[in-house]
Amino acid sequence: MFELFDCDEQGSATADITRASLVDTEDRLGIMLDAMPIGVLIHSQHAVLYANAGACSLLGEERNSLIGKHILDFQRSDSDPLAFDKAFDALGTTMDQEIVLVNSHTGQERLMKVIMGRLPWDGLAVVQVLLQDITDQKRAENSLRKLSITDELTGAYNRRHAFYEAGLYMERSDREASPFSVALLDIDHFKYVNDTYGHAVGDEVLKTFTQRGHRFLATSNMDSAIFARIGGEEFLILAPGHNLASAAKMAETFRQRLAGTPVETAKGPLSVTASIGVAERRWDDSSFDTILNRADDALYEAKESGRNRVVAVAA
């Protein structure tokens, strides 16, 4: 009896220690989860069951008020729907998605990477939802990408990006069904502007020229066209979907608008014109350079014949 009683006492003490250890572990786990730099939710198919401090901060809710709500309550209405239900389909797999969530306290919208995976719990099916704020990261990535494909001074696409895009058009197999033309533009007497008014005014002219080019394409049903600065005062328009006649008409309209509106500068309004050479891809063109060389020949002819005009090379 004594030995059995002793065993019972030992068993009871062990159980107490185990329970205390579990409570302590849960408290410690909660502290660790709250210290994590990302949001953590334990979510059933219907509601949030647990939220760490990071999730509460990202979603703008107190812990008690967040419990019972749904992650979809915080998604911006026009975002692509979060594939929440798919996360319950299988154990051992995770899925991630980028969505915009709205902080209920501040109303601030943040881009989140949401990682979801079902947890191996008996009974009620639950998923772990991790929330990582990637807004600043995406802004930095977009800024770096913009720097890599645009001209620093004017904001036009740079030569490298224009040639990359042109290469993609050249790879298309439906050449006859999908025309592709280019316009090479050169600001007339730009050296005179720099020598007479200074490089600061020259920079103003380049910037305004680019702004007008972008605005013209945006308002001329040419959303797929690209306006690029490829060196000095020389610019390029890539015009996919336009044959030679269409591209030449576009170039002439832009030339007229440019010539008809002086550029406002610190030294007063300046009349700015451009010479433009236009060429279309031929079925036997093996590289973009062959099209560009024809456009360059046309540009040379436009300049030699008096400038401020458009010359198109017959296909």
C-alpha positions in Angstrom: 0.0 0.0 0.0 2.7 2.4 1.0 4.6 1.8 -2.3 1.4 2.2 -4.4 0.5 5.4 -2.5 4.0 6.7 -3.1 3.6 6.0 -6.8 0.3 7.8 -6.9 1.9 10.8 -5.2 4.7 10.7 -7.7 2.3 10.5 -10.6 0.2 13.4 -9.3 3.3 15.5 -8.8 4.5 14.6 -12.3 1.2 15.6 -13.8 1.3 18.9 -11.9 4.8 19.6 -13.2 3.7 18.7 -16.7 0.7 20.9 -16.6 2.8 23.8 -15.2 5.3 23.2 -17.9 2.7 23.3 -20.6 1.3 26.5 -19.3 4.8 27.9 -19.1 5.5 26.7 -22.6 2.3 28.4 -23.9 3.3 31.6 -22.2 6.8 31.5 -23.6 5.5 30.6 -27.0 3.2 33.6 -26.9 6.1 35.8 -26.0 8.2 34.4 -28.8 5.4 34.8 -31.3 4.7 38.4 -30.2 8.4 39.2 -30.7 8.3 38.0 -34.3 8.7 40.7 -36.9 5.8 39.3 -39.0 2.1 38.8 -38.3 0.9 35.3 -37.2 -2.7 34.2 -37.3 -4.2 30.8 -36.5 -7.3 30.8 -38.6 -10.2 28.4 -39.0 -12.3 28.5 -42.1 -14.6 31.0 -40.4 -12.6 33.2 -38.1 -9.3 34.1 -36.5 -8.6 32.0 -33.4 -5.2 33.5 -32.4 -3.2 36.6 -33.4 0.2 37.7 -32.4 1.2 41.3 -31.7 2.6 41.7 -35.2 -0.7 40.7 -36.8 -2.6 43.1 -34.5 -0.4 46.0 -35.4 -0.6 45.3 -39.2 -4.3 45.0 -39.2 -5.0 47.8 -36.7 -6.9 45.7 -34.1 -6.6 44.8 -30.5 -6.1 41.1 -29.9 -9.5 40.6 -28.4 -11.3 42.4 -31.2 -9.3 40.6 -33.9 -10.3 37.2 -32.6 -13.5 36.1 -34.4 -12.9 38.3 -37.4 -11.8 37.0 -40.8 -8.6 37.9 -42.7 -10.8 38.7 -45.7 -12.4 41.5 -43.7 -9.2 43.4 -44.2 -8.6 42.9 -47.9 -9.1 45.8 -50.2 -12.2 45.3 -52.1 -10.7 45.6 -55.6 -7.7 43.3 -54.9 -7.4 39.9 -56.4 -9.3 37.6 -54.0 -7.2 35.7 -51.5 -7.2 32.0 -52.2 -8.0 31.3 -48.6 -10.0 28.1 -48.9 -7.3 26.4 -50.9 -5.0 26.6 -47.9 -7.2 23.9 -46.2 -6.9 21.4 -49.0 -3.7 19.6 -48.0 -1.3 19.2 -45.1 2.4 19.7 -45.6 2.1 22.4 -48.3 2.1 26.1 -48.2 0.9 28.8 -50.6 1.7 32.4 -50.8 0.0 35.4 -52.4 0.5 39.2 -52.5 -2.6 41.2 -51.5 -3.4 44.7 -50.3 -4.7 44.7 -46.7 -6.2 47.8 -45.0 -5.4 48.8 -41.4 -8.8 49.2 -39.8 -7.4 51.8 -37.4 -5.5 54.1 -39.7 -7.1 53.2 -43.0 -3.6 52.8 -44.5 -3.2 50.3 -47.3 -0.2 48.0 -47.3 1.0 45.3 -49.7 1.3 42.1 -47.8 2.9 38.7 -48.7 0.5 36.2 -47.2 1.8 32.7 -46.5 -0.8 30.1 -45.6 -0.5 26.4 -44.6 -2.8 23.9 -42.9 -1.6 22.8 -39.4 -1.8 19.1 -38.4 -4.3 19.6 -35.6 -7.1 17.1 -34.7 -10.6 18.3 -34.8 -11.3 21.8 -36.2 -9.3 22.4 -39.4 -7.0 25.4 -39.0 -4.3 27.2 -41.1 -1.4 29.3 -40.0 -1.4 32.6 -41.8 1.8 34.6 -41.9 1.7 38.3 -42.8 4.8 40.1 -44.1 4.6 43.8 -45.0 6.5 44.1 -48.4 5.2 47.6 -49.3 8.6 49.4 -48.8 10.4 46.5 -50.4 8.2 46.6 -53.5 8.7 50.4 -53.7 12.4 50.0 -53.6 12.3 47.3 -56.3 10.1 49.4 -58.5 12.4 52.4 -58.0 15.4 50.4 -59.0 13.7 48.9 -62.0 12.6 52.4 -63.1 16.2 53.6 -62.8 17.4 50.7 -64.8 15.0 51.2 -67.8 14.6 55.0 -67.9 16.7 58.0 -68.8 17.7 59.8 -65.6 17.3 63.3 -67.0 14.1 63.1 -69.0 12.2 60.1 -67.7 12.0 58.6 -71.1 12.8 54.9 -71.6 16.5 54.5 -72.1 18.3 53.0 -75.1 18.8 49.6 -73.5 15.2 49.1 -72.6 14.0 50.3 -76.0 16.3 47.8 -77.8 15.2 45.1 -75.5 11.5 45.7 -76.3 12.3 46.0 -80.0 14.0 42.6 -79.8 10.8 41.1 -78.4 8.8 42.5 -81.3 11.4 41.1 -83.7 11.0 37.6 -82.3 7.3 37.5 -83.1 6.4 35.0 -85.8 3.2 36.7 -87.1 5.2 39.4 -88.9 2.7 40.0 -91.8 -0.3 40.0 -89.5 1.3 42.3 -86.9 3.2 45.3 -88.4 5.9 47.0 -86.5 7.3 50.4 -87.3 9.8 52.8 -85.7 10.3 56.6 -85.8 13.7 58.1 -85.2 13.4 61.7 -84.0 16.1 64.4 -83.7 15.6 67.8 -82.2 16.6 70.4 -84.7 19.5 72.7 -84.0 19.8 71.5 -80.4 23.5 72.3 -80.3 22.6 75.9 -81.0 20.2 75.9 -78.1 22.9 74.7 -75.7 25.5 77.1 -77.1 23.2 80.1 -77.0 21.1 79.6 -73.9 23.1 77.2 -71.9 22.9 73.5 -70.9 20.2 74.1 -68.3 17.8 75.4 -70.9 18.9 72.5 -73.2 17.9 70.2 -70.4 14.5 71.9 -70.1 13.9 71.4 -73.8 14.8 67.7 -73.5 12.4 67.2 -70.6 9.5 69.1 -72.3 10.1 67.2 -75.5 9.8 63.9 -73.5 6.7 65.0 -71.7 5.0 65.9 -75.0 6.1 62.6 -76.5 4.6 60.6 -73.6 1.4 62.7 -73.6 1.0 62.4 -77.4 1.3 58.6 -77.4 -1.0 58.3 -74.4 -3.7 60.4 -76.2 -3.3 58.9 -79.6 -4.5 55.3 -79.1 -0.9 54.1 -79.0 -0.8 52.6 -75.5 1.6 49.9 -76.6 4.1 52.4 -78.2 7.3 53.2 -76.4 9.0 56.6 -76.3 12.7 56.4 -75.6 15.8 58.6 -75.5 18.6 56.8 -77.2 21.3 59.5 -77.0 21.8 63.3 -76.8 18.9 64.9 -78.6 17.9 61.7 -80.4 14.7 59.8 -79.5 12.9 56.7 -80.7 9.3 55.7 -80.9 8.5 52.0 -81.2 5.1 51.5 -82.8 3.9 47.9 -82.7 0.7 47.3 -84.6 1.4 50.2 -87.0 2.4 49.9 -90.6 4.6 52.5 -92.4 1.7 54.7 -93.5 0.1 54.7 -90.0 3.4 55.4 -88.3 4.3 58.2 -90.7 0.9 59.8 -90.1 1.5 59.6 -86.3 5.0 61.1 -86.7 3.6 64.0 -88.8 0.9 64.8 -86.3 3.5 64.9 -83.5 5.8 67.1 -85.6 3.1 69.6 -86.2 2.0 69.8 -82.6 5.6 70.2 -81.4 6.3 73.0 -83.9 3.1 74.7 -83.1 3.7 75.1 -79.3 6.9 76.9 -78.1 8.8 75.4 -75.1 8.7 77.6 -72.0 12.2 77.9 -70.5 13.9 80.1 -68.0 15.2 82.2 -70.9 11.8 82.6 -72.4 9.7 80.6 -75.0 11.7 78.7 -77.6 10.5 77.3 -80.9 11.4 73.7 -81.0 11.0 71.4 -84.1 12.1 67.9 -84.9 13.2 65.9 -88.0 11.8 62.4 -88.1 12.7 59.3 -90.0 10.2 56.4 -90.2 10.7 52.7 -91.2 8.7 49.5 -91.0 9.8 46.0 -90.4 10.1 43.9 -93.5 9.4 40.2 -93.7 13.1 39.5 -94.3 14.6 41.8 -91.6 16.8 39.6 -89.4 17.5 42.2 -86.7 16.2 45.4 -85.3 19.4 47.2 -86.4 18.3 46.8 -90.1 15.0 48.6 -89.4 16.8 51.3 -87.3 19.4 51.8 -90.1 16.6 52.5 -92.6 14.9 54.9 -90.2 18.3 56.6 -89.7 18.7 57.0 -93.4 15.2 58.6 -93.6 16.1 60.9 -90.7 19.3 62.0 -92.5 17.2 62.8 -95.6 14.7 64.8 -93.5 17.6 66.9 -92.0 19.3 67.3 -95.4 16.1 68.5 -97.1 15.5 71.3 -94.6 14.6 69.8 -91.2 11.3 70.0 -89.4 9.8 67.3 -91.6 9.0 63.6 -91.7 10.5 61.1 -94.2 9.3 57.5 -94.4 11.3 54.8 -96.1 9.1 52.8 -98.5 8.8 49.2 -97.4 
